[in-house]
Amino acid sequence: MKTDLPREPDTEEDSAFFHVSVLSRELIAGLALRPGGHYLDATVGGGGHSRLILEAAPDTLITAIDRDEQALAASMTHLATYIDRLHFWHGNFAEYQPNNITFDGIIADIGVSSVQLDVPERGFSFRLEAPLDMRMDRSQSLTAAEIVNYWDEVQLSEIFYKYGEERLSRRIARRIVEQRPFHTTTELALAIAQSVPRQYRYGRIHPATRVFQALRIAVNQELTSLETFLGIAPNWLKPGGRIGIISFHSLEDRLVKHSFRGSTILRVLTKKPIIPEEDELANNPRSRSAKLRIAERVLINSKMQ
């Protein structure tokens, strides 16, 4: 095993990191796995997709990336059986440099994980009282608390509209500025709920849903990182190698779709995104918004033939 991970998994929090991987059957089938192939899991999380790759084809190797140190530490434990076939790298996939390595396949499961949502102290969920954190990489300084309490009203309105597609962004931003400082997720969620019309407050989704999504994206620069990754990752594929990206909201899916279609070295294999089947939806309701797109590296204009 090779690793750039700072430490071994040695806490209860690490061992509790378990994430149900979505669209697993479809992703593994779409990758057309090669025995002895080398695959990049750019968002290894708890290691679910990587485990399936390692089990599905003999002698496969995995380079596993995650910006969440807790996730990487947990995946080391979950994938211990295959530890000699793994290399771990802690960091943002947009900053990864493969050093002349090419891959038979690349996968990425974009967005927040179930564990990050369900561990209160991470501050991702408005349903659990916790500090306003939302950092995937807890070594970075910017938190949701800093954005909420120090960014001006125009900036807040812009990120709520751009990253959350929140139509009441100005109204919500104004209320936040009037009532801040905020210290916990539940305080902020209550203020958001109280700032919107009654019919909006009791709608299909909680009125804080889009704002919390926007804050998370802003804290972690998720769309900027994804755009950078999509621009460079196809160059890391061997001819015939495939890239599969799972996204969970329209902003991400739109970036993936346009990047795949606009690439001169990729052939799109999914004209429409693949979505979960009914059995997966029944077993894992959080998979309902997942979309998978797959593309294949071609020889045209290749810089790495």
C-alpha positions as CSV (number, residue, x, y, z in Angstrom):
1,M,0.0,0.0,0.0
2,K,1.1,3.5,-0.8
3,T,-0.5,6.5,0.9
4,D,-0.3,10.2,1.3
5,L,-2.9,10.0,4.1
6,P,-1.7,11.8,7.3
7,R,-2.9,9.2,9.8
8,E,-4.4,5.8,10.3
9,P,-8.1,5.4,11.1
10,D,-8.1,5.3,14.9
11,T,-11.3,7.0,16.0
12,E,-14.9,6.0,16.4
13,E,-15.8,8.7,14.0
14,D,-13.6,7.1,11.3
15,S,-15.0,3.6,11.8
16,A,-18.5,4.9,11.6
17,F,-18.0,6.3,8.1
18,F,-20.2,4.2,5.9
19,H,-21.8,5.5,2.8
20,V,-24.3,3.6,0.6
21,S,-22.8,3.8,-2.9
22,V,-25.4,4.7,-5.6
23,L,-25.9,3.4,-9.2
24,S,-23.2,0.8,-8.4
25,R,-24.4,-1.8,-10.9
26,E,-24.7,0.7,-13.7
27,L,-21.3,2.3,-13.0
28,I,-19.4,-1.0,-12.9
29,A,-21.2,-2.2,-16.1
30,G,-20.5,1.1,-17.8
31,L,-16.8,1.1,-17.0
32,A,-16.2,-2.2,-19.0
33,L,-13.5,-3.2,-16.4
34,R,-10.3,-4.7,-17.6
35,P,-8.4,-7.4,-15.6
36,G,-5.2,-5.8,-14.3
37,G,-6.5,-2.3,-15.1
38,H,-5.6,0.8,-13.0
39,Y,-8.6,2.9,-12.0
40,L,-9.0,6.3,-10.3
41,D,-11.7,6.8,-7.7
42,A,-11.6,10.5,-7.4
43,T,-14.1,10.6,-4.5
44,V,-13.5,7.3,-2.7
45,G,-15.7,8.1,0.4
46,G,-16.3,4.9,2.3
47,G,-14.8,2.8,-0.5
48,G,-18.0,1.2,-1.9
49,H,-17.4,1.8,-5.6
50,S,-13.7,1.0,-5.3
51,R,-14.5,-2.3,-3.6
52,L,-16.8,-3.3,-6.4
53,I,-14.1,-2.6,-9.0
54,L,-11.5,-4.6,-7.0
55,E,-13.9,-7.5,-6.7
56,A,-15.2,-7.4,-10.3
57,A,-11.9,-7.8,-12.2
58,P,-8.7,-9.6,-11.1
59,D,-5.5,-7.8,-10.3
60,T,-7.0,-4.3,-10.7
61,L,-5.3,-1.4,-9.0
62,I,-7.1,1.7,-7.5
63,T,-5.8,5.2,-6.8
64,A,-8.2,6.6,-4.3
65,I,-8.7,10.3,-3.7
66,D,-10.8,12.2,-1.2
67,R,-10.6,15.7,0.3
68,D,-12.3,14.4,3.5
69,E,-9.6,12.9,5.7
70,Q,-12.2,11.0,7.7
71,A,-13.4,9.4,4.5
72,L,-10.0,8.3,3.4
73,A,-9.1,6.9,6.8
74,A,-12.4,4.9,6.8
75,S,-11.8,3.6,3.3
76,M,-8.4,2.3,4.4
77,T,-10.3,0.1,6.9
78,H,-13.1,-0.9,4.7
79,L,-10.7,-1.9,1.9
80,A,-8.1,-3.5,4.1
81,T,-8.4,-6.8,2.2
82,Y,-7.1,-5.2,-0.9
83,I,-4.6,-2.8,0.7
84,D,-1.7,-3.9,-1.6
85,R,-3.7,-2.9,-4.7
86,L,-4.5,0.6,-3.4
87,H,-2.8,4.1,-3.4
88,F,-4.4,6.8,-1.3
89,W,-4.1,10.6,-1.9
90,H,-5.7,13.2,0.4
91,G,-6.8,16.3,-1.4
92,N,-9.1,18.0,-3.9
93,F,-9.4,16.0,-7.1
94,A,-9.0,19.2,-9.1
95,E,-5.5,19.5,-7.7
96,Y,-4.4,15.9,-8.3
97,Q,-1.4,15.3,-10.6
98,P,-1.1,11.7,-11.9
99,N,2.6,12.1,-12.8
100,N,2.4,10.5,-16.3
101,I,0.2,7.7,-15.1
102,T,-2.8,6.9,-17.3
103,F,-5.9,5.0,-16.1
104,D,-8.2,2.4,-17.6
105,G,-11.1,4.2,-15.9
106,I,-12.0,7.1,-13.7
107,I,-15.0,7.5,-11.4
108,A,-16.3,10.3,-9.3
109,D,-19.4,10.5,-7.0
110,I,-20.0,14.2,-6.6
111,G,-21.4,16.0,-3.7
112,V,-22.0,15.4,0.0
113,S,-22.1,11.9,1.4
114,S,-24.6,10.3,3.7
115,V,-22.1,10.3,6.5
116,Q,-21.3,13.9,6.2
117,L,-25.0,14.7,6.4
118,D,-25.6,12.4,9.3
119,V,-22.7,13.3,11.6
120,P,-24.0,16.4,13.4
121,E,-20.6,18.0,14.1
122,R,-19.9,18.3,10.4
123,G,-22.6,21.0,10.1
124,F,-24.0,19.9,6.7
125,S,-27.6,19.3,7.8
126,F,-30.2,21.8,9.0
127,R,-32.0,19.0,10.8
128,L,-29.2,18.4,13.3
129,E,-28.0,21.1,15.7
130,A,-24.3,21.7,15.1
131,P,-21.8,24.5,14.4
132,L,-22.0,26.1,11.0
133,D,-19.1,24.2,9.4
134,M,-19.7,22.3,6.2
135,R,-16.1,21.8,5.3
136,M,-15.3,18.6,3.4
137,D,-11.6,19.2,4.0
138,R,-11.4,20.3,7.7
139,S,-7.9,21.7,7.2
140,Q,-9.2,24.6,5.2
141,S,-10.1,27.9,7.0
142,L,-13.4,28.9,5.3
143,T,-16.5,27.7,7.0
144,A,-20.2,28.3,6.5
145,A,-20.2,30.4,9.7
146,E,-17.8,32.9,8.1
147,I,-19.9,33.2,5.0
148,V,-23.2,33.6,6.9
149,N,-21.8,36.1,9.4
150,Y,-19.4,38.2,7.4
151,W,-20.3,38.2,3.7
152,D,-22.5,41.1,2.7
153,E,-26.1,40.8,1.7
154,V,-25.4,41.0,-2.1
155,Q,-22.8,38.2,-1.9
156,L,-25.2,36.0,0.1
157,S,-28.1,36.6,-2.3
158,E,-25.9,35.8,-5.2
159,I,-24.6,32.4,-3.9
160,F,-28.2,31.4,-2.8
161,Y,-29.5,32.1,-6.3
162,K,-26.5,30.7,-8.2
163,Y,-25.7,27.6,-6.2
164,G,-29.1,26.9,-4.6
165,E,-31.4,28.2,-7.4
166,E,-33.3,29.8,-4.6
167,R,-35.9,32.3,-6.0
168,L,-36.3,34.1,-2.6
169,S,-32.5,34.6,-2.3
170,R,-32.7,38.3,-1.7
171,R,-35.4,38.1,0.9
172,I,-33.5,35.3,2.8
173,A,-30.2,37.1,2.6
174,R,-31.7,40.3,4.0
175,R,-33.1,38.4,7.0
176,I,-29.8,36.7,7.7
177,V,-27.9,40.0,7.7
178,E,-30.6,41.5,10.0
179,Q,-30.4,38.7,12.5
180,R,-26.8,37.6,12.5
181,P,-24.6,36.4,14.0
182,F,-25.6,32.7,13.7
183,H,-23.7,29.9,15.5
184,T,-25.6,26.7,14.7
185,T,-27.3,25.1,11.8
186,T,-30.7,25.0,13.5
187,E,-30.6,28.7,14.3
188,L,-29.9,29.5,10.6
189,A,-32.6,27.1,9.4
190,L,-35.2,28.7,11.7
191,A,-34.3,32.2,10.5
192,I,-34.7,31.1,6.8
193,A,-38.0,29.4,7.5
194,Q,-39.3,32.6,9.2
195,S,-38.3,34.8,6.3
196,V,-40.4,33.1,3.6
197,P,-44.2,33.1,3.0
198,R,-46.2,30.5,4.9
199,Q,-47.1,28.4,1.8
200,Y,-43.4,28.2,1.0
201,R,-42.5,27.3,4.6
202,Y,-44.7,24.2,4.5
203,G,-43.9,23.1,0.9
204,R,-42.5,19.9,-0.4
205,I,-39.0,20.6,0.8
206,H,-37.7,22.5,3.8
207,P,-37.2,26.2,2.9
208,A,-33.6,25.9,4.2
209,T,-32.7,23.1,1.7
210,R,-31.5,25.3,-1.2
211,V,-29.7,27.7,1.0
212,F,-27.7,25.0,2.8
213,Q,-26.8,23.4,-0.6
214,A,-25.6,26.8,-1.7
215,L,-23.5,27.4,1.4
216,R,-22.0,23.9,1.1
217,I,-21.0,24.5,-2.5
218,A,-19.5,27.9,-1.7
219,V,-17.6,26.6,1.3
220,N,-16.0,23.8,-0.7
221,Q,-15.9,25.5,-4.1
222,E,-17.5,22.4,-5.5
223,L,-18.6,23.6,-8.9
224,T,-15.2,25.3,-9.6
225,S,-13.4,22.1,-8.6
226,L,-15.7,19.9,-10.7
227,E,-15.2,22.1,-13.7
228,T,-11.5,22.0,-13.4
229,F,-11.5,18.2,-12.8
230,L,-13.7,17.6,-15.9
231,G,-11.3,19.7,-18.0
232,I,-8.2,17.7,-17.1
233,A,-9.4,14.2,-16.1
234,P,-10.0,12.9,-19.7
235,N,-6.3,13.4,-20.5
236,W,-5.5,10.9,-17.8
237,L,-7.4,8.1,-19.6
238,K,-5.8,5.4,-21.8
239,P,-7.4,5.1,-25.2
240,G,-10.7,3.2,-24.7
241,G,-10.7,4.1,-21.0
242,R,-14.0,5.3,-19.6
243,I,-15.0,8.0,-17.2
244,G,-18.2,7.8,-15.1
245,I,-19.5,10.8,-13.1
246,I,-22.4,10.5,-10.6
247,S,-24.1,13.8,-9.8
248,F,-27.0,14.8,-7.5
249,H,-28.3,18.1,-8.7
250,S,-28.8,19.9,-11.9
251,L,-25.9,22.3,-11.6
252,E,-23.4,19.4,-11.4
253,D,-25.1,17.3,-14.1
254,R,-25.2,20.3,-16.4
255,L,-21.4,20.7,-16.0
256,V,-20.8,17.0,-16.7
257,K,-23.1,16.9,-19.7
258,H,-21.6,20.0,-21.4
259,S,-18.0,19.0,-20.6
260,F,-18.4,15.5,-22.0
261,R,-20.1,16.8,-25.1
262,G,-17.6,19.6,-25.7
263,S,-14.5,17.4,-25.3
264,T,-12.5,16.5,-28.4
265,I,-11.1,13.4,-26.8
266,L,-14.3,11.8,-25.4
267,R,-17.2,9.9,-26.9
268,V,-20.4,10.2,-24.9
269,L,-21.9,6.8,-24.1
270,T,-25.0,8.0,-22.3
271,K,-27.2,10.3,-24.4
272,K,-29.4,10.7,-21.3
273,P,-28.2,10.2,-17.7
274,I,-28.7,6.8,-16.1
275,I,-30.9,7.0,-13.0
276,P,-31.6,4.5,-10.2
277,E,-33.9,1.6,-10.7
278,E,-37.0,1.1,-8.5
279,D,-35.3,-1.5,-6.3
280,E,-32.4,0.9,-5.5
281,L,-34.8,3.7,-4.8
282,A,-36.7,1.4,-2.3
283,N,-33.5,0.4,-0.5
284,N,-31.8,3.9,-0.6
285,P,-34.3,6.8,-1.0
286,R,-31.3,9.3,-1.0
287,S,-30.4,7.9,-4.4
288,R,-33.5,9.4,-6.0
289,S,-31.6,12.4,-7.4
290,A,-28.5,10.6,-8.6
291,K,-27.6,10.7,-12.3
292,L,-24.7,8.9,-14.0
293,R,-23.0,9.9,-17.3
294,I,-20.3,7.9,-19.0
295,A,-17.9,8.8,-21.7
296,E,-15.0,7.0,-23.4
297,R,-11.5,8.2,-24.4
298,V,-10.9,8.2,-28.2
299,L,-7.7,8.6,-30.1
300,I,-8.6,11.8,-31.9
301,N,-6.4,14.8,-30.8
302,S,-5.1,12.7,-28.0
303,K,-2.1,14.1,-26.2
304,M,-1.2,10.8,-24.6
305,Q,-1.2,8.2,-27.4
